[in-house]
């Protein structure tokens, strides 16, 4: 009976616990820790590396940057003793020391002021403009009063208000004085302003006029729209034209007032 069979028989009956196959081996191999790192066997039989100065990582394969030359939060990488800097967005240069000016391309439109930030820009827009690059216009606080309309001037890249006839001012804020002396067709002290119209409220016992009781748009407002062959016409010559404008303006107001009154009275 050979020695192997004897050992196998003894092992079968529990007399031998293991069959030796060679000399014991260490868990730390020569290639476990690089760059002069020291292999350590832990209590749970796992291994780890204690790296030499200037190296890091599970196997001490990563070189550590020691110069501190990389700036502005850049990541330093070292290979074969040479350090290189990987810059964050918004920075450039060998050591990431240069901040990129995001406003160099003049991204803000319509007179907007560019504010340079890290890896982005902000546009501070003029009044009436909006959007990331101030490309939107007639927005925000630029409001034309008295039903004026906001307009964009392509030549000057600016905004202006297109006012209704008679209204003036940068925002159409100045209403026409339709009842100023010489600007209306009513008898004296009978002119009552009504938006850009006026109403001749004649006394019962008083003055007579072709325009008493009529709603009229001021001749000062409409002079640019009247026939040029009748610049000084008075009386009934403009009456139908005035009445047509007055009726077209007042009827919607009267209709809305009736509807509102009816609904309120039903509650």
C-alpha positions as CSV (number, residue, x, y, z in Angstrom):
1,X,0.0,0.0,0.0
2,X,1.4,3.3,-1.0
3,X,1.9,6.3,1.3
4,X,-0.8,8.2,-0.5
5,X,-3.4,5.5,0.0
6,X,-2.4,5.2,3.7
7,X,-2.9,9.0,4.2
8,X,-6.2,8.9,2.3
9,X,-7.4,6.0,4.6
10,X,-6.4,7.8,7.7
11,X,-8.2,10.9,6.5
12,X,-11.3,9.0,5.8
13,X,-11.5,7.9,9.5
14,X,-10.8,11.4,10.7
15,X,-7.3,10.6,11.9
16,X,-5.7,13.2,9.6
17,X,-7.4,16.7,9.2
18,X,-5.6,17.9,6.0
19,X,-3.4,16.6,3.3
20,X,-0.4,18.9,3.0
21,X,0.2,19.9,-0.6
22,X,3.3,22.1,-0.2
23,X,4.7,25.0,1.9
24,X,2.3,27.6,3.3
25,X,1.8,30.8,1.1
26,X,1.4,34.4,2.3
27,X,-1.7,36.4,1.2
28,X,0.6,39.4,0.4
29,X,2.2,38.7,-3.0
30,X,5.2,40.7,-4.3
31,X,2.9,42.6,-6.8
32,X,0.2,43.4,-4.3
33,X,1.5,46.9,-3.3
34,X,3.4,49.0,-5.9
35,X,5.9,51.8,-5.6
36,X,7.6,50.5,-2.4
37,X,4.2,50.1,-0.6
38,X,4.0,47.8,2.4
39,X,1.4,45.0,2.3
40,X,-0.5,44.4,5.6
41,X,-2.6,41.4,6.5
42,X,-5.6,42.5,8.4
43,X,-7.3,40.6,11.3
44,X,-10.0,39.3,8.9
45,X,-7.3,37.9,6.6
46,X,-7.8,40.6,4.0
47,X,-4.9,42.7,2.8
48,X,-4.2,46.4,2.4
49,X,-1.4,48.6,1.3
50,X,0.5,51.2,3.3
51,X,1.8,53.4,0.6
52,X,5.1,55.2,0.5
53,X,5.1,59.0,0.6
54,X,3.8,60.6,-2.6
55,X,1.6,57.6,-3.6
56,X,-2.0,56.6,-2.9
57,X,-4.7,54.1,-4.0
58,X,-5.5,50.5,-3.2
59,X,-2.2,49.3,-4.7
60,X,-0.3,52.6,-4.3
61,X,-0.4,53.2,-8.0
62,X,-1.6,56.8,-7.9
63,X,0.9,59.6,-7.6
64,X,0.0,62.4,-5.3
65,X,0.5,66.1,-6.4
66,X,2.6,67.9,-3.9
67,X,3.3,71.2,-5.6
68,X,-0.1,72.8,-5.0
69,X,0.2,74.7,-8.3
70,X,-3.4,73.9,-9.5
71,X,-5.8,76.7,-8.7
72,X,-9.5,77.5,-8.6
73,X,-10.6,74.0,-7.6
74,X,-8.7,72.3,-10.3
75,X,-7.9,68.6,-10.1
76,X,-4.2,67.7,-10.1
77,X,-3.0,64.5,-11.8
78,X,0.6,63.2,-11.6
79,X,2.1,60.6,-13.8
80,X,5.8,59.6,-14.0
81,X,6.6,62.6,-11.7
82,X,4.9,65.2,-14.0
83,X,1.9,67.1,-12.6
84,X,-1.0,68.3,-14.8
85,X,-4.0,70.4,-13.9
86,X,-7.6,69.5,-15.0
87,X,-9.5,72.8,-14.9
88,X,-13.1,73.3,-13.8
89,X,-15.5,74.8,-16.4
90,X,-14.9,78.5,-16.6
91,X,-11.1,78.4,-16.1
92,X,-8.1,77.9,-18.3
93,X,-4.3,78.1,-18.3
94,X,-1.6,75.6,-17.3
95,X,-2.5,75.9,-13.6
96,X,-6.1,76.9,-14.2
97,X,-5.2,80.4,-13.1
98,X,-7.1,82.3,-15.9
99,X,-10.9,82.9,-15.5
100,X,-12.7,82.8,-18.8
101,X,-14.6,86.1,-19.5
102,X,-18.0,84.9,-20.6
103,X,-18.9,88.5,-21.7
104,X,-16.3,88.7,-24.4
105,X,-18.7,87.7,-27.1
106,X,-21.2,90.5,-26.1
107,X,-24.1,88.1,-25.7
108,X,-26.6,90.8,-24.3
109,X,-28.8,92.5,-26.8
110,X,-30.6,95.8,-26.9
111,X,-28.3,97.7,-24.6
112,X,-28.3,95.0,-21.9
113,X,-25.3,95.0,-19.5
114,X,-23.4,91.7,-19.3
115,X,-22.3,90.4,-15.9
116,X,-19.5,87.9,-16.0
117,X,-19.8,84.9,-13.7
118,X,-18.1,81.5,-13.5
119,X,-19.0,79.4,-16.6
120,X,-22.0,81.7,-17.3
121,X,-23.1,85.2,-17.8
122,X,-26.1,87.3,-16.8
123,X,-27.8,90.1,-18.7
124,X,-29.1,93.1,-16.9
125,X,-31.7,94.4,-19.3
126,X,-33.0,97.9,-19.9
127,X,-36.5,98.7,-18.8
128,X,-39.0,97.0,-21.2
129,X,-36.6,94.2,-22.3
130,X,-36.3,90.7,-21.0
131,X,-35.1,87.1,-21.7
132,X,-31.7,85.6,-21.1
133,X,-30.1,87.9,-23.7
134,X,-32.6,90.8,-23.5
135,X,-34.0,89.6,-26.8
136,X,-37.7,90.1,-25.6
137,X,-39.1,93.6,-25.8
138,X,-42.2,95.4,-24.6
139,X,-42.2,93.4,-21.3
140,X,-41.9,94.2,-17.6
141,X,-42.4,97.7,-16.4
142,X,-42.5,99.4,-19.8
143,X,-46.3,100.2,-20.0
144,X,-47.8,102.7,-22.3
145,X,-50.7,104.5,-20.6
146,X,-54.1,105.6,-22.0
147,X,-54.2,102.7,-24.5
148,X,-51.0,103.6,-26.2
149,X,-49.1,100.7,-27.8
150,X,-45.5,99.7,-27.2
151,X,-43.3,99.7,-30.3
152,X,-39.7,98.5,-31.1
153,X,-37.4,100.7,-33.1
154,X,-35.0,98.5,-35.1
155,X,-32.6,101.3,-35.9
156,X,-32.0,102.4,-32.4
157,X,-32.9,99.1,-30.6
158,X,-35.1,101.1,-28.3
159,X,-38.8,101.2,-27.3
160,X,-41.3,103.9,-27.6
161,X,-45.1,104.4,-27.1
162,X,-47.4,105.0,-30.1
163,X,-50.1,107.2,-28.5
164,X,-53.7,107.7,-29.4
165,X,-54.4,111.0,-31.1
166,X,-54.1,113.9,-28.7
167,X,-52.0,112.0,-26.0
168,X,-48.4,112.9,-25.5
169,X,-45.5,112.0,-23.2
170,X,-43.0,109.2,-23.2
171,X,-45.6,106.8,-22.0
172,X,-48.7,108.7,-23.4
173,X,-49.3,109.8,-19.8
174,X,-50.4,113.4,-20.8
175,X,-54.1,113.5,-21.8
176,X,-55.3,116.1,-24.2
177,X,-57.1,119.2,-22.8
178,X,-60.1,118.8,-25.1
179,X,-62.0,121.6,-23.3
180,X,-59.3,124.2,-23.5
181,X,-60.5,127.5,-24.9
182,X,-60.5,127.4,-28.7
183,X,-60.2,123.6,-28.8
184,X,-63.9,122.7,-28.7
185,X,-67.2,123.6,-30.4
186,X,-69.4,123.9,-27.3
187,X,-70.8,127.1,-25.9
188,X,-68.9,128.7,-23.1
189,X,-68.7,126.6,-19.9
190,X,-70.6,123.8,-21.6
191,X,-67.7,121.5,-22.5
192,X,-67.3,118.3,-20.5
193,X,-64.2,116.2,-21.2
194,X,-64.9,112.5,-21.9
195,X,-61.7,110.5,-22.4
196,X,-60.4,111.9,-25.7
197,X,-63.9,113.1,-26.6
198,X,-66.0,115.9,-25.1
199,X,-69.7,116.5,-24.5
200,X,-71.6,119.7,-24.9
201,X,-73.7,120.0,-21.8
202,X,-75.7,123.1,-22.6
203,X,-77.9,124.7,-19.9
204,X,-81.6,124.3,-20.4
205,X,-82.3,128.0,-20.3
206,X,-79.1,129.0,-21.8
207,X,-77.1,128.9,-25.0
208,X,-78.0,127.3,-28.2
209,X,-75.5,125.4,-30.4
210,X,-75.6,122.9,-33.2
211,X,-73.5,120.6,-31.0
212,X,-75.5,120.8,-27.8
213,X,-76.1,117.2,-26.5
214,X,-73.5,115.7,-28.9
215,X,-70.5,113.7,-28.1
216,X,-67.6,115.1,-30.1
217,X,-64.0,114.2,-30.7
218,X,-61.8,117.3,-30.4
219,X,-61.0,119.1,-33.6
220,X,-57.5,119.6,-32.2
221,X,-57.1,115.8,-32.0
222,X,-58.7,115.1,-35.4
223,X,-57.3,118.0,-37.5
224,X,-54.8,115.7,-39.1
225,X,-57.6,113.4,-40.3
226,X,-60.1,116.1,-41.5
227,X,-60.5,117.1,-45.2
228,X,-57.8,119.7,-46.0
229,X,-60.2,121.9,-47.9
230,X,-62.2,122.6,-44.8
231,X,-59.7,123.4,-42.1
232,X,-61.9,126.0,-40.4
233,X,-65.3,124.4,-40.8
234,X,-67.8,124.7,-38.0
235,X,-71.4,123.9,-37.3
236,X,-72.9,120.9,-38.8
237,X,-70.2,120.3,-41.4
238,X,-68.5,117.8,-39.2
239,X,-71.5,116.8,-37.2
240,X,-72.1,113.4,-38.9
241,X,-68.5,112.5,-38.7
242,X,-68.3,113.5,-35.0
243,X,-71.5,111.7,-34.2
244,X,-70.3,108.5,-36.0
245,X,-67.2,108.5,-33.9
246,X,-69.1,109.3,-30.7
247,X,-71.7,106.6,-31.2
248,X,-69.0,104.0,-32.1
249,X,-67.2,104.9,-28.8
250,X,-70.1,105.3,-26.5
251,X,-72.4,102.4,-27.5
252,X,-70.1,99.6,-26.3
253,X,-69.7,101.4,-23.0
254,X,-73.5,101.8,-22.6
255,X,-74.0,98.1,-23.6
256,X,-71.5,96.9,-21.0
257,X,-73.1,99.1,-18.4
258,X,-76.6,97.7,-19.1
259,X,-75.3,94.1,-18.9
260,X,-73.5,94.7,-15.6
261,X,-76.5,96.5,-14.1
262,X,-78.9,93.7,-15.2
263,X,-76.7,91.0,-13.7
264,X,-76.2,92.9,-10.4
265,X,-80.0,93.5,-10.1
266,X,-80.7,89.8,-10.5
267,X,-78.5,88.9,-7.5
